[in-house]
Amino acid sequence: MNYFVKNSIIVVSILCICTLFSCKIKDQKENNQKTNNKKPNIVLLFVDDYGWADIGYRNATFTTPNLDQFKKESLDFTRAYIPTPTCSPSRLSILTGKEAVRLEMSRHIPEEKDFINEDYNVWPTDPVKRPSINYLPLEEITYAETLKDLGYYNMFIGKWHLGEGKHYPEYQGFDKTFGTTDNGHPKSYYYPFFKDGDPKEFQKNYKTGDYLTNVLTDSAVNFIKNYDKAQPFMLSFWYYSVHGPSVGRKDLLKKHQDAGLEGKYAHHAAMVEAMDESVGRVRNALKEKGIDDNTVIIVFSDQGGAYTNAPLSGGKKGGNTLGEGGARVPLLISYPGVTKPNTETAIPVQSIDIYPTLVEIASGKKYENKEIQGVSLLPILKGKTIKKRNLYFFRSYEDQYAAVISNDWKLVKYHSGKFELFNVTKDISEQNNLIGKGLDVENILKKDIENWEKEAVPAY
C-alpha cells in the first residue's frame, strides 16, 4: 500500500470516528434536553383543619415523621394564610386565585336548613346577615382547567365542598374523581363514612372496619402506580381529615392514649398521624414509580385547627378565626431542582397564590392575569422574593369579620366598631393590642382596609 493511500485511509477513519462521536454527543444532548424540558407532575395534598402548630417539628405532642422529613426536603412558608379561613372559601381561593368574598362566598356551604334559596345561605350568628353563595360558579376558571389546556391530566380525590351535582369537580376541569360527596365532613372516619349525600355511591365498595383516610390514600397510591399516560399529571388530594368528628384510627388511638393523651385530644393526634402516614405513602409511590425527582409536592391546609393552636391565638372556633391560629396554616413546597431543601421563608403569602404558581410551573412562562388577586410564588421557590403587598381577610360568622396584613403588621376589624393592631412578628400570640398607641401604621391600615372593602366586598 503506497504512502498516500495509507494516509487517506487513516484520515477517513478519524473523520468517521469523530462524526460518530459528535452524533453520539448530539443525541445525548438532545435526550438531556428532552428530560430537562419535561413538565413536572404536581401533587397537592390539601389537609382540612390542620393547625400551623399541629406538626411534629413545631409540637412534640404530634407524631409526624413523614412531614418532618418532608420539611427537610422542601421550602417551609412559615407565614402562609387563608383569606377566608373556612372550608368552602379556602377551596375556592386555591382553585381560582381569587379572594372568595369577591365571588360572594364568605363562609362554608352549610346544610340546607341554612339556605335562603338554592343559591345563597345566611348564618344565624352573622350580625349583618350577609348572604353567601352555595357553590363555585361554573364560569370561574380553575387551575385544573388551565393546566388541562397546558397538557395536564387532572385527578381529584376527596373533599370538594364547593357545590353539588352540576358543580362537582368534573365540571371544573378534573378528568377523574374519587371519594367526592355532597358532604363537608364524614359522619365517621370508619365505614359507613357518610349517612347520605353520596350520589356516586363511593362508599358502596367498602366494609366495616375500613378507615376513610386509608381508603382515599389507597386511591392516590393506585393512581400514581398505574398512571401510564404520556402527559404530565396533577393529583389534587384534598383530605376530609383532620376535620371533625374526631375519630382516630384504632391502632394509633391506643398508641396516643397509652402515651397519656385523653378524649378528643388522643383522637386528634391519631388522626394527624394517620394523615402523616398518608403523606408518606404518596411520596413512596412517587419514588417507586421513579418520578419523585420530577414531581412538585405541595402540602397545605384550609384553616387553623379546632383545638389549641398555641403559641398562636384563635383558631377554627371561638370568634377569633382571623387570629393567627385560625388564618395561618402549614405550607410546604418541594420543587426538585428548584427549591433549596430544608429552608424557610417568612414572606406572607396566601392560598390565592397557588393558582398562578401552578400555571407558571406547568407552562414554564411568566403568568399575568389581572382577574385574579394571587401572585406566583415561583420567585420565592427559586430563592428570590416578590413585591410587597397587603393581604386581606374576610368572613361572615360573627362580630370579627375583616383583617389586613402588611409586612409585620396586622389590623383586625369588627362590625361593632372595634379594631385590633398587632405586630405579628414580634407578638406571634397577638397579646399586645397596639390600637390607640399613636402608631402611623394604624391609620394607614384602617384606610387600606376601608378602600379594599369598597372595591372587593359585594353590596347586598
C-alpha positions as CSV (number, residue, x, y, z in Angstrom):
1,M,0.0,0.0,0.0
2,N,1.5,3.3,-1.0
3,Y,2.0,6.1,1.4
4,F,-0.8,8.3,0.0
5,V,-3.5,5.6,0.2
6,K,-2.5,4.6,3.7
7,N,-2.7,8.1,5.0
8,S,-6.0,8.7,3.2
9,I,-7.5,5.6,5.0
10,I,-6.3,6.9,8.3
11,V,-7.8,10.3,7.7
12,V,-11.1,8.9,6.6
13,S,-11.2,6.6,9.7
14,I,-10.5,9.5,12.0
15,L,-13.2,11.6,10.4
16,C,-15.7,8.7,10.7
17,I,-14.9,8.3,14.4
18,C,-15.2,12.0,15.0
19,T,-18.5,12.1,13.2
20,L,-19.9,9.1,15.2
21,F,-18.7,10.7,18.5
22,S,-20.2,14.0,17.5
23,C,-23.5,12.4,16.7
24,K,-23.5,10.5,20.0
25,I,-22.9,13.7,21.9
26,K,-25.6,15.4,19.9
27,D,-28.1,12.6,20.6
28,Q,-27.1,12.6,24.3
29,K,-27.6,16.4,24.5
30,E,-31.0,16.2,22.8
31,N,-32.0,13.4,25.2
32,N,-30.9,15.5,28.2
33,Q,-32.8,18.5,26.8
34,K,-35.9,16.3,26.5
35,T,-35.5,15.3,30.1
36,N,-34.9,18.8,31.3
37,N,-37.8,20.2,29.3
38,K,-40.3,17.5,30.6
39,K,-43.0,19.2,32.5
40,P,-43.1,18.2,36.2
41,N,-46.0,16.3,37.7
42,I,-47.7,18.1,40.6
43,V,-49.2,16.7,43.8
44,L,-51.3,19.0,46.0
45,L,-52.0,17.5,49.4
46,F,-54.7,19.8,50.9
47,V,-55.5,18.9,54.6
48,D,-58.6,20.0,56.4
49,D,-58.5,21.9,59.7
50,Y,-54.8,21.2,60.1
51,G,-53.3,23.8,62.5
52,W,-50.0,25.5,62.0
53,A,-48.7,24.1,65.3
54,D,-50.1,20.5,64.8
55,I,-46.9,19.2,63.3
56,G,-44.1,17.3,65.0
57,Y,-41.3,19.8,64.3
58,R,-43.3,22.5,66.0
59,N,-45.1,20.5,68.7
60,A,-43.8,17.2,70.1
61,T,-47.3,16.2,71.0
62,F,-47.8,15.2,67.4
63,T,-46.1,12.3,65.6
64,T,-45.4,13.3,62.0
65,P,-42.2,11.7,60.8
66,N,-43.1,12.0,57.2
67,L,-43.9,15.7,57.3
68,D,-40.8,16.2,59.5
69,Q,-38.8,14.6,56.8
70,F,-40.6,16.5,54.0
71,K,-39.7,19.8,55.7
72,K,-36.0,18.8,55.4
73,E,-36.5,18.4,51.7
74,S,-38.7,21.4,51.0
75,L,-39.3,25.2,51.4
76,D,-41.4,25.9,54.5
77,F,-43.6,29.0,54.2
78,T,-43.9,30.0,57.9
79,R,-46.4,32.8,57.2
80,A,-48.9,31.2,54.9
81,Y,-52.6,32.3,55.2
82,I,-56.1,31.7,54.0
83,P,-58.1,34.8,53.0
84,T,-61.4,33.4,54.3
85,P,-60.3,30.6,56.7
86,T,-63.0,28.1,56.5
87,C,-63.8,25.0,54.3
88,S,-65.5,26.2,51.1
89,P,-64.0,29.6,50.6
90,S,-60.5,28.3,51.1
91,R,-61.1,25.8,48.3
92,L,-62.5,28.5,46.0
93,S,-59.4,30.6,46.6
94,I,-56.9,27.9,45.9
95,L,-58.7,26.8,42.7
96,T,-59.3,30.3,41.2
97,G,-56.6,32.5,42.6
98,K,-59.3,34.9,43.8
99,E,-60.4,36.2,47.2
100,A,-63.6,34.2,47.9
101,V,-65.6,37.2,49.1
102,R,-65.3,38.8,45.6
103,L,-67.4,35.8,44.4
104,E,-69.9,36.3,47.3
105,M,-68.6,33.3,49.3
106,S,-67.8,34.5,52.8
107,R,-68.3,31.2,54.7
108,H,-68.6,27.5,54.2
109,I,-71.6,26.0,52.4
110,P,-73.8,24.8,55.2
111,E,-76.6,22.3,55.4
112,E,-79.8,23.1,53.5
113,K,-81.6,24.3,56.7
114,D,-79.4,27.5,56.5
115,F,-80.2,28.1,52.8
116,I,-82.4,31.1,52.0
117,N,-82.7,29.8,48.4
118,E,-80.9,27.5,46.0
119,D,-78.1,30.0,45.5
120,Y,-77.5,31.6,48.9
121,N,-77.3,30.9,52.7
122,V,-77.3,33.1,55.8
123,W,-75.6,32.2,59.0
124,P,-77.7,32.6,62.2
125,T,-75.0,34.4,64.3
126,D,-73.8,36.8,61.5
127,P,-74.8,40.2,62.8
128,V,-75.2,41.7,59.3
129,K,-76.9,38.6,57.8
130,R,-74.7,38.7,54.7
131,P,-75.8,36.1,52.0
132,S,-73.1,33.7,50.9
133,I,-73.2,31.7,47.7
134,N,-73.7,27.9,47.8
135,Y,-71.3,26.8,45.0
136,L,-68.3,27.7,42.9
137,P,-69.8,29.4,39.8
138,L,-69.1,27.3,36.7
139,E,-67.9,30.3,34.7
140,E,-64.9,30.6,37.0
141,I,-61.6,29.3,35.6
142,T,-59.9,26.8,37.9
143,Y,-56.3,25.7,38.0
144,A,-57.5,22.3,36.7
145,E,-59.0,23.9,33.5
146,T,-55.8,26.0,32.9
147,L,-53.5,23.0,33.5
148,K,-55.6,20.9,31.2
149,D,-55.0,23.5,28.4
150,L,-51.3,23.1,29.2
151,G,-51.4,19.4,28.6
152,Y,-52.0,18.0,32.1
153,Y,-54.3,15.2,33.3
154,N,-56.2,16.2,36.4
155,M,-57.1,13.7,39.1
156,F,-59.2,14.8,42.1
157,I,-59.5,12.8,45.3
158,G,-61.5,13.6,48.5
159,K,-63.4,16.5,49.9
160,W,-64.9,19.0,47.4
161,H,-67.4,21.2,49.4
162,L,-68.0,23.6,46.5
163,G,-71.4,22.6,45.4
164,E,-73.4,19.5,44.4
165,G,-74.3,17.8,41.2
166,K,-73.5,20.1,38.2
167,H,-70.9,21.9,40.4
168,Y,-68.8,18.8,41.0
169,P,-65.1,18.7,40.1
170,E,-65.6,17.0,36.8
171,Y,-67.4,20.2,35.6
172,Q,-64.4,22.3,36.7
173,G,-61.6,20.8,34.7
174,F,-60.9,17.5,36.5
175,D,-60.6,14.4,34.3
176,K,-61.4,11.8,37.1
177,T,-62.6,12.0,40.7
178,F,-62.7,9.6,43.6
179,G,-64.3,10.0,47.1
180,T,-66.2,13.1,46.3
181,T,-69.6,13.6,48.1
182,D,-72.0,16.3,48.9
183,N,-70.6,16.4,52.5
184,G,-68.2,18.9,54.1
185,H,-67.2,16.2,56.6
186,P,-67.9,12.5,57.2
187,K,-70.3,11.1,59.8
188,S,-67.4,8.9,60.9
189,Y,-63.9,8.1,59.6
190,Y,-64.9,4.4,60.0
191,Y,-67.3,2.8,57.5
192,P,-70.1,3.8,56.9
193,F,-68.4,7.2,56.3
194,F,-71.4,9.1,55.2
195,K,-75.1,8.9,56.2
196,D,-76.3,10.4,52.9
197,G,-75.1,12.8,50.2
198,D,-73.2,10.1,48.3
199,P,-74.7,10.3,44.9
200,K,-71.8,8.5,43.2
201,E,-72.1,5.6,45.8
202,F,-68.5,6.0,46.6
203,Q,-68.7,4.0,49.8
204,K,-70.6,1.0,48.5
205,N,-67.3,-0.8,47.8
206,Y,-66.2,-0.7,51.5
207,K,-67.0,-2.5,54.6
208,T,-67.0,-2.3,58.4
209,G,-63.5,-1.5,59.7
210,D,-62.3,0.5,56.7
211,Y,-60.9,3.9,57.6
212,L,-61.6,6.8,55.3
213,T,-58.1,8.3,55.2
214,N,-56.7,4.9,54.3
215,V,-59.3,4.4,51.6
216,L,-58.5,7.7,49.9
217,T,-54.8,7.2,50.2
218,D,-55.1,3.8,48.5
219,S,-56.8,5.5,45.6
220,A,-54.0,8.1,45.4
221,V,-51.3,5.4,45.5
222,N,-53.0,3.3,42.9
223,F,-53.4,6.3,40.6
224,I,-49.7,7.1,40.8
225,K,-48.7,3.4,40.4
226,N,-50.9,2.7,37.4
227,Y,-50.6,6.1,35.6
228,D,-49.5,5.3,32.1
229,K,-50.3,8.4,30.0
230,A,-47.6,10.4,28.2
231,Q,-48.9,13.7,29.5
232,P,-47.9,15.0,33.0
233,F,-50.5,14.8,35.8
234,M,-51.7,16.9,38.6
235,L,-53.1,15.0,41.6
236,S,-55.3,17.1,43.9
237,F,-55.7,15.0,47.0
238,W,-58.0,17.0,49.3
239,Y,-58.4,15.2,52.7
240,Y,-61.5,15.1,54.8
241,S,-59.2,14.7,57.7
242,V,-58.4,16.2,60.2
243,H,-61.8,17.8,60.2
244,G,-64.2,16.5,62.9
245,P,-65.7,14.3,64.0
246,S,-62.5,13.3,65.8
247,V,-62.3,9.6,65.2
248,G,-58.7,8.3,65.4
249,R,-57.6,5.0,63.7
250,K,-57.8,2.4,66.5
251,D,-54.2,1.3,66.5
252,L,-52.9,4.9,66.5
253,L,-55.6,6.0,69.1
254,K,-54.4,3.3,71.5
255,K,-50.8,4.5,71.0
256,H,-51.6,8.1,71.9
257,Q,-53.8,7.0,74.8
258,D,-51.0,4.9,76.2
259,A,-48.8,8.0,75.9
260,G,-51.1,9.9,78.2
261,L,-53.5,11.8,75.9
262,E,-57.2,11.6,76.6
263,G,-60.5,12.0,74.9
264,K,-60.7,14.2,71.8
265,Y,-57.0,15.1,72.0
266,A,-55.9,11.5,71.7
267,H,-58.3,11.1,68.7
268,H,-57.0,14.2,67.1
269,A,-53.4,13.2,67.5
270,A,-54.2,9.8,66.0
271,M,-55.9,11.5,63.0
272,V,-52.9,13.7,62.4
273,E,-50.6,10.7,62.5
274,A,-52.8,8.8,60.0
275,M,-52.7,11.8,57.7
276,D,-48.9,12.0,58.1
277,E,-48.7,8.3,57.2
278,S,-50.8,9.0,54.1
279,V,-48.3,11.7,53.0
280,G,-45.5,9.2,53.4
281,R,-47.4,6.6,51.3
282,V,-48.0,9.1,48.5
283,R,-44.3,10.1,48.5
284,N,-43.2,6.4,48.5
285,A,-45.5,5.8,45.5
286,L,-43.8,8.6,43.5
287,K,-40.4,7.1,44.4
288,E,-41.3,3.6,43.4
289,K,-42.7,4.9,40.1
290,G,-39.3,6.7,39.6
291,I,-40.9,10.1,39.1
292,D,-40.2,11.7,42.5
293,D,-37.4,13.8,41.1
294,N,-39.8,15.3,38.5
295,T,-42.8,15.9,40.8
296,V,-43.7,19.1,42.7
297,I,-45.3,18.4,46.0
298,I,-47.4,20.9,47.9
299,V,-48.7,20.3,51.5
300,F,-51.2,22.9,52.6
301,S,-54.2,23.3,55.0
302,D,-57.5,25.1,54.6
303,Q,-57.6,26.8,58.0
304,G,-56.3,26.6,61.6
305,G,-57.1,23.8,64.0
306,A,-60.2,23.2,66.0
307,Y,-58.3,22.7,69.3
308,T,-55.4,24.6,70.8
309,N,-53.1,26.4,68.2
310,A,-50.6,27.7,70.8
311,P,-48.5,29.7,70.5
312,L,-50.9,31.3,68.0
313,S,-54.1,32.8,69.2
314,G,-57.5,31.9,67.9
315,G,-58.5,29.0,65.7
316,K,-61.3,27.5,63.8
317,K,-63.8,28.2,66.7
318,G,-64.3,30.8,69.3
319,G,-64.9,34.0,67.5
320,N,-61.2,34.7,66.6
321,T,-60.7,32.8,63.4
322,L,-58.9,35.7,61.8
323,G,-56.3,35.4,64.6
324,E,-53.1,33.8,63.6
325,G,-54.3,30.4,64.9
326,G,-57.2,30.4,62.5
327,A,-55.8,32.1,59.4
328,R,-52.1,31.0,59.4
329,V,-51.6,27.4,58.2
330,P,-48.8,25.0,57.2
331,L,-47.4,25.3,53.7
332,L,-44.5,23.2,52.4
333,I,-43.4,23.1,48.8
334,S,-40.8,20.8,47.2
335,Y,-39.8,21.5,43.5
336,P,-36.9,19.2,42.8
337,G,-34.0,21.2,41.2
338,V,-35.6,24.5,42.1
339,T,-36.3,24.7,45.8
340,K,-33.4,24.6,48.2
341,P,-34.1,21.8,50.7
342,N,-34.6,22.5,54.4
343,T,-35.2,26.2,54.0
344,E,-37.8,28.7,55.3
345,T,-39.3,31.9,54.2
346,A,-41.3,34.4,56.4
347,I,-42.7,36.3,53.4
348,P,-46.5,36.5,53.9
349,V,-48.4,34.5,51.3
350,Q,-52.0,33.3,50.8
351,S,-53.9,30.4,49.2
352,I,-54.7,32.7,46.2
353,D,-51.1,32.4,45.2
354,I,-51.3,28.7,44.5
355,Y,-53.2,29.1,41.2
356,P,-50.6,31.4,39.4
357,T,-47.8,29.4,40.9
358,L,-49.1,26.2,39.3
359,V,-49.6,27.8,36.0
360,E,-46.0,29.1,35.9
361,I,-44.7,25.7,36.9
362,A,-46.8,24.0,34.2
363,S,-46.2,26.5,31.4
364,G,-42.6,27.5,32.2
365,K,-43.6,31.0,31.5
366,K,-44.4,34.1,33.5
367,Y,-48.2,34.3,34.1
368,E,-50.1,37.6,34.4
369,N,-53.8,37.7,35.0
370,K,-55.5,40.9,36.2
371,E,-58.7,39.0,37.0
372,I,-57.1,37.2,40.0
373,Q,-55.6,38.5,43.2
374,G,-52.9,35.9,43.7
375,V,-49.3,36.2,42.6
376,S,-46.9,33.4,41.6
377,L,-44.6,32.1,44.4
378,L,-42.1,30.8,41.8
379,P,-39.6,33.6,42.5
380,I,-39.6,32.6,46.2
381,L,-39.2,28.9,45.3
382,K,-36.1,30.0,43.4
383,G,-34.7,31.8,46.4
384,K,-35.7,35.3,45.3
385,T,-38.6,37.5,46.6
386,I,-41.9,39.0,45.4
387,K,-43.2,42.5,45.5
388,K,-44.5,43.6,49.0
389,R,-48.3,43.8,49.2
390,N,-51.2,43.8,51.6
391,L,-53.1,40.5,52.3
392,Y,-56.8,40.8,53.1
393,F,-59.2,38.6,55.0
394,F,-63.0,38.4,55.3
395,R,-65.6,36.1,56.7
396,S,-69.2,36.3,57.8
397,Y,-70.0,34.4,61.0
398,E,-69.7,36.8,63.9
399,D,-68.6,40.3,65.1
400,Q,-65.0,39.8,63.9
401,Y,-65.1,39.9,60.1
402,A,-62.1,41.5,58.3
403,A,-58.3,41.9,58.6
404,V,-55.3,43.1,56.7
405,I,-51.7,42.1,57.0
406,S,-48.9,44.4,55.8
407,N,-45.4,43.0,56.4
408,D,-45.1,42.6,60.2
409,W,-48.4,44.4,60.9
410,K,-52.0,43.1,61.2
411,L,-55.2,45.1,61.7
412,V,-58.4,43.2,62.7
413,K,-61.8,44.8,62.2
414,Y,-65.2,44.1,63.9
415,H,-68.8,45.0,63.0
416,S,-69.2,46.6,66.4
417,G,-66.5,49.2,65.5
418,K,-63.7,47.6,67.4
419,F,-60.2,47.3,66.0
420,E,-57.1,45.4,67.0
421,L,-53.5,46.1,65.8
422,F,-50.6,43.6,66.3
423,N,-47.0,43.2,65.2
424,V,-47.3,39.5,64.5
425,T,-43.6,39.1,64.0
426,K,-42.7,40.3,67.5
427,D,-46.0,39.3,69.0
428,I,-46.9,36.0,67.4
429,S,-49.5,35.2,70.1
430,E,-51.3,38.6,69.5
431,Q,-51.3,39.5,73.2
432,N,-50.3,43.2,72.8
433,N,-53.1,45.2,71.1
434,L,-51.4,48.5,69.9
435,I,-54.6,50.3,68.8
436,G,-54.6,53.9,70.1
437,K,-50.9,54.0,70.7
438,G,-50.3,56.7,68.2
439,L,-48.6,54.5,65.6
440,D,-48.8,55.8,62.0
441,V,-49.4,52.2,60.7
442,E,-52.9,52.2,62.4
443,N,-54.3,54.9,60.3
444,I,-52.6,53.6,57.1
445,L,-54.1,50.1,57.6
446,K,-57.5,51.4,58.5
447,K,-57.6,53.4,55.3
448,D,-56.3,50.4,53.3
449,I,-59.0,48.0,54.6
450,E,-61.7,50.6,54.1
451,N,-60.7,51.1,50.4
452,W,-60.4,47.3,49.9
453,E,-63.9,46.6,51.3
454,K,-65.3,49.2,48.9
455,E,-63.6,47.5,46.0
456,A,-63.8,43.8,46.9
457,V,-66.8,43.2,49.1
458,P,-70.1,42.9,47.1
459,A,-73.1,45.0,48.3
460,Y,-76.3,43.2,49.2
